[in-house]
Amino acid sequence: MPTLLKLKKINLKYQTGKEVIKVLQNINFETKTKETISIVGESGSGKTSLIMLIAGLEKVTSGKIFFQDQEITKLNEDEVSEIRRKHIGIIFQSFYLIPNYTAVENVALTLELNKFTNPNERAKELLDRFGLKHRLNNLPSQLSGGEQQRVAIARAIAMKPELILADEPTGNLDSDNSAMIADILFRYVKEEGSSLIMVTHDPKLANRAKRKIKIKDGNIA
């Protein structure tokens, strides 16, 4: 399989007054196309920071990140945003749905921003695929947690991204909804050939990935 993502000697640190906080240290790894990876570790170990760096939502202190052989660490914010919008889907623990938009409008908005033809039809098709055909015109406040996360996933994968980043995608859900969301995610990446990198505290979910990476004190253990 070709390499989709490569991280070389990634470091991330913050300066607060005289104190230097080292978040990630000398991180090296790569992701192949169609690969599923779980990232595990204790709270504060740097897992979410790693996801944010890969997504281009945070800047590295040093090191290089390559996506499809393009070094994204040297691109400007607009160029990184363009790659993220078209090629990377991001799923957060908090759903971040627009409260006054319906389910279909939340998903269609991503497509509209990318000048997709018939965004509403594509949004409806995705929500139907995730068992939400009866919830198209409901606002987020009228949906359960599991339903909101399914809308968030539909929004994240609307552009058929090559890479899906998920940060604790089941963290706010009960066990039944967690299992459902896990099934949806893994079924989708298998059917569409996307790669998945997922941060999780759930051992069952982590073990469903083909590869598991443990972060400890900012290092790959």
matplotlib code that plots the C-alpha trace (Angstrom):
import matplotlib.pyplot as plt

x = [0.0, 1.3, 2.1, -0.7, 0.8, 4.3, 5.5, 9.3, 10.9, 7.8, 8.2, 5.6, 6.3, 4.8, 6.5, 4.6, 6.8, 10.1, 8.7, 8.8, 6.1, 7.1, 3.9, 5.3, 8.9, 10.6, 7.4, 8.0, 5.4, 3.5, 0.1, -0.6, -3.7, -6.7, -5.0, -6.8, -4.7, -5.8, -3.8, -4.0, -2.5, -3.3, -4.9, -2.4, 0.0, -0.3, -2.8, -5.2, -2.2, -1.0, -4.4, -4.4, -1.0, -1.9, -5.1, -3.1, -5.0, -1.8, 1.7, 4.7, 7.6, 10.0, 9.8, 7.9, 4.5, 3.8, 0.4, 0.3, 4.0, 3.3, 5.0, 2.1, 4.3, 5.7, 2.4, 0.5, -2.8, -5.0, -3.2, -3.5, -7.1, -7.7, -6.1, -8.1, -11.4, -11.0, -9.0, -9.2, -12.4, -12.3, -14.6, -14.4, -15.7, -18.0, -20.2, -19.9, -23.1, -24.6, -27.5, -29.9, -29.2, -31.1, -29.2, -29.3, -28.2, -25.3, -24.0, -24.8, -22.8, -19.5, -20.4, -21.6, -18.3, -16.6, -18.9, -20.3, -23.2, -26.5, -25.2, -28.6, -29.0, -25.5, -26.3, -29.6, -27.9, -25.3, -27.8, -30.0, -26.9, -26.3, -30.0, -31.1, -33.6, -36.3, -34.2, -33.2, -35.1, -34.4, -32.3, -29.3, -31.3, -33.9, -31.4, -29.9, -26.2, -25.7, -27.8, -25.8, -22.5, -23.8, -24.6, -21.1, -19.6, -21.7, -20.4, -16.8, -16.9, -19.1, -16.2, -15.0, -11.7, -8.7, -7.9, -10.4, -9.1, -11.3, -10.6, -12.5, -15.5, -17.4, -16.3, -19.7, -21.8, -23.2, -22.0, -24.8, -24.3, -20.5, -20.8, -23.0, -20.7, -17.7, -19.5, -20.4, -16.8, -15.1, -17.7, -17.3, -13.5, -13.6, -16.2, -14.7, -11.0, -10.2, -7.5, -8.6, -6.5, -8.5, -7.7, -9.7, -9.7, -12.0, -9.9, -12.5, -12.6, -8.8, -8.4, -10.6, -7.9, -5.2, -2.5, -2.3, 0.1, 0.7, 1.7, 3.4, 4.8, 4.8, 6.7, 5.6, 6.0]
y = [0.0, 3.5, 5.9, 8.4, 10.3, 10.5, 12.2, 12.8, 13.9, 15.8, 18.0, 20.2, 22.4, 25.4, 28.2, 29.6, 32.3, 30.6, 27.1, 24.9, 22.3, 19.4, 17.9, 15.7, 14.5, 13.0, 11.4, 9.3, 7.2, 6.7, 5.6, 3.6, 4.0, 2.0, 1.5, 1.8, 3.0, 3.6, 6.0, 5.2, 6.5, 8.3, 11.7, 14.4, 12.1, 14.1, 12.1, 14.9, 17.2, 14.7, 14.6, 18.4, 18.5, 16.0, 18.0, 21.2, 22.8, 23.2, 24.0, 21.8, 23.3, 21.2, 18.3, 17.6, 16.2, 14.9, 14.2, 12.4, 13.3, 17.0, 18.6, 20.3, 21.8, 24.4, 25.4, 28.6, 28.5, 28.8, 26.0, 23.7, 24.6, 23.6, 20.2, 19.6, 20.6, 18.3, 15.3, 15.0, 14.4, 15.2, 13.8, 15.2, 14.0, 17.1, 17.1, 20.8, 20.9, 24.2, 24.5, 26.3, 24.1, 20.8, 17.6, 17.7, 21.4, 20.6, 18.0, 20.0, 23.0, 21.2, 20.3, 23.8, 25.2, 22.8, 23.9, 20.3, 19.8, 18.9, 19.1, 18.4, 15.2, 14.0, 15.0, 13.1, 10.0, 9.9, 10.4, 7.7, 5.4, 6.1, 5.3, 8.9, 9.2, 10.1, 12.8, 14.9, 18.0, 17.8, 20.3, 19.0, 19.7, 17.3, 14.5, 12.0, 12.0, 9.0, 10.6, 13.9, 11.9, 10.2, 13.6, 14.7, 11.7, 12.2, 15.8, 14.7, 12.1, 14.1, 14.8, 11.2, 12.1, 9.8, 10.3, 10.3, 11.7, 10.8, 12.2, 10.1, 9.7, 7.6, 9.5, 11.2, 8.1, 5.2, 1.6, 0.9, 4.1, 3.6, 0.2, 1.6, 4.5, 2.1, -0.1, 2.8, 4.1, 0.8, -0.3, 3.1, 3.0, -0.6, 0.2, 3.5, 2.7, 5.6, 5.5, 6.1, 7.4, 7.4, 8.5, 6.5, 5.4, 2.5, -0.7, -2.6, 0.2, 0.5, -3.2, -3.0, -1.0, -2.9, -1.1, 0.4, 3.2, 4.0, 7.6, 8.0, 11.3, 12.7, 9.7, 6.7, 3.9]
z = [0.0, -0.8, 2.1, 2.8, 5.8, 7.2, 10.4, 10.8, 14.1, 15.2, 18.4, 20.0, 23.0, 24.6, 26.5, 29.5, 31.1, 31.9, 31.8, 28.6, 28.4, 26.1, 24.6, 21.9, 21.4, 18.3, 16.9, 13.8, 12.1, 8.8, 7.7, 4.5, 2.5, 3.7, 7.1, 10.5, 13.5, 17.1, 19.4, 23.1, 26.2, 29.5, 29.6, 28.9, 27.1, 23.8, 21.8, 20.9, 20.2, 17.7, 15.9, 15.8, 14.2, 11.6, 10.8, 10.5, 13.3, 15.3, 14.2, 14.9, 16.9, 14.7, 12.3, 9.1, 8.2, 4.7, 3.3, 0.0, -0.5, 0.1, 3.1, 4.8, 7.6, 5.2, 3.7, 4.7, 6.6, 3.5, 1.7, 4.7, 5.1, 1.4, 1.9, 5.1, 3.6, 0.6, 1.8, 5.6, 7.7, 11.4, 14.1, 17.6, 20.9, 21.0, 18.0, 17.1, 15.1, 14.2, 16.6, 14.3, 11.3, 10.7, 10.3, 6.5, 6.6, 8.9, 6.5, 3.3, 4.5, 4.1, 0.6, -0.3, 0.9, -1.5, -4.4, -4.5, -7.0, -5.3, -1.7, -0.2, -2.1, -1.0, 2.6, 2.6, 1.0, 3.8, 6.6, 5.2, 5.1, 8.8, 9.7, 10.0, 7.2, 9.7, 11.3, 8.2, 9.3, 13.0, 14.8, 16.9, 20.1, 18.9, 18.4, 20.9, 21.5, 19.2, 16.4, 16.7, 16.4, 13.3, 11.8, 12.7, 11.0, 7.9, 7.8, 8.3, 5.4, 3.0, 0.7, 0.7, 2.5, 2.1, 5.8, 8.7, 12.1, 15.1, 18.5, 21.1, 18.7, 21.3, 24.4, 25.1, 24.3, 26.2, 25.4, 22.9, 20.9, 21.2, 19.5, 16.8, 16.0, 15.9, 13.5, 11.3, 11.2, 10.5, 7.9, 6.1, 5.9, 4.7, 2.0, 0.8, 1.3, 3.6, 6.3, 9.9, 12.8, 16.0, 19.5, 22.1, 25.8, 24.9, 24.7, 22.6, 20.1, 20.0, 19.3, 16.2, 14.4, 12.5, 14.4, 17.8, 18.9, 22.5, 23.5, 26.8, 28.1, 24.6, 23.1, 21.1, 23.7]

ax = plt.figure().add_subplot(projection="3d")
ax.plot(x, y, z, "-o")
ax.set_aspect("equal")
plt.show()
